[in-house]
Amino acid sequence: MPMEVFSPDGTAIFLNKAALNHNGIKDASLLIGKYNILHDPACDAIFGHEVFERAFRGEVIAWPEAYVPIQSLVDRGVIDEKPHEAAIMDIYLLPLWDGERLAYVICVFNLKQVYQGFPEIARAKEYIDNHWVEKFDAHAVAGAVNLSDSSLYHLFKQQTGITPKEYYNKAKIAHIKEKLRDKSLTVDEAFSRCGSDSRGRFAKTFKKMTGMTPMDYRNSLK
C-alpha cells in the first residue's frame, strides 16, 4: 500500500516505494522536508482543512472512497506528467504517540480504482462507478462531464477500447457477482440489491458477458 509519514508539524519525512510508484515520483527528496500536508490547498479543497487538523491533534481518521486527482503534483513540479488522472482510495490517517507526545502521523492509502486517460473520461468513469445501481443513462453521463453524447461515446471508446455502456455493464456485473457470493441472499435478492431483475434484460447481459447464468455462476463458487 502507498504510505506517507509526516512529522507533528505536517512535514513529509518518508514515502514508501509504493507511494512513489503510484504517483510517478522519481525522487522522494522532491517531497521529503519540502511538502507540508497542513499547508496544501489541494488537500484542503478535497477533504477540508479540519480533517487534517484533527489527525494532527491525535484523532484516527478514516476517509472511504476518496476521489484524489494528481494534477497538484504536476503544478508543484514534483512530476513532469501524470501517470493517471485520479484514483479512488480509502485513506487512513493514523497518529503515533511517544508517551504523551505526538511523534508521527502515518497516511495509508488503500487503492480501489485508478482512472487513466483524459480528465473527461476519468470523470465519466467516476460518474458510472457512482451510479451503477441505476439504469444506464448515456445522456446523464455525458452531461456530468460537459460533453455531447456522441463526443463522449467516441472519446471513451478511443481511450478505453469499450463504450460507456460496456463499462457500466462490467461495473454492474462485478457488483452482482459480489452479491451472488453472499449465500444468505437468493439470486433474486442479489440482483434486486443491484437494481436489476434476475429474470430481466440484465440477466441476459450477465450470461453474455460471463458465459454463465447467475445460478450457474453461484454454483461454480462451490
Secondary structure, DSSP 8 states (H G I E B T S, - for coil): --EEEE-TTSBEEEE-HHHHHHHT-S-GGGTTTT-BGGG-HHHHHHH-HHHHHHHHTT--EEEEEEEEE-HHHHHTTS-SS-S-SEEEEEEEEEEEEETTEEEEEEEEEEEEEEE-S-HHHHHHHHHHHHSTTS---HHHHHHHTT--HHHHHHHHHHHHSS-HHHHHHHHHHHHHHHHHT-TTS-HHHHHHTTT--TTSHHHHHHHHHHSS-HHHHHHHT-
